[in-house]
């Protein structure tokens, strides 16, 4: 991937992370099932770390 593609992917992942984090806060507030959202956040954190590593290699 090019640097621009990696940056776009990173922006997308960050946006997804914020959205899911907000959803998780709502689930906690209403007493919903939050484990799925937490798992998604963990997965996104790993993906973000991987993309950042790839960006460092490209630069």
N, C-alpha and C positions, 0 to 999 in steps of 0.2 A: 504494500500500500504506500501511497505517497504521503508526504507530510500533511497535505491539505485533507486527504481522505481520513487520516488518523485523527486530525483535529476535529473534523466533522463528526466522526464516530464518538470521540470523547465528549463533545457537546451534547450529542444525542443521549449518551449514557448518563451524563450528569442531569439532563432534563428528566429522564425516566426516574432517576434516583430521587429527585426532589418530589416528583409526582407521587411516587410510591410512599415516600416518607410522610407526605401530607395525608395520603389514604390511611396509613398506619395510625397516625394521630387521631383520625376520625374513628377508626375501629376501636382504639383504646377508649375513646370518650364514650362510645355507645356500647362498649362491652362485647364487641364482635371478635371473630376469630382472627387473631393477628399473626399467627405462626407463618402463614403463607407469605404475607407481606414481608416479614422479617427474613424469610429465606430468599425472597427476591432481592432484598437490599444486600444481603451477603453476596449473592451471585453478582450483582452489579458492582459491588466494591471490588471483587476479584477482576471483573472485566475492565474496570477503570484502571486498575493497577497494571494489567497486561498492556493496555493501550498506551499508558504513560511510558512503560518500558520500551515499547516499540518506537514511540516518539523520540526517546532519548537515543536510541540506536540510529535513527534516521538523521538526527541533528549532529 
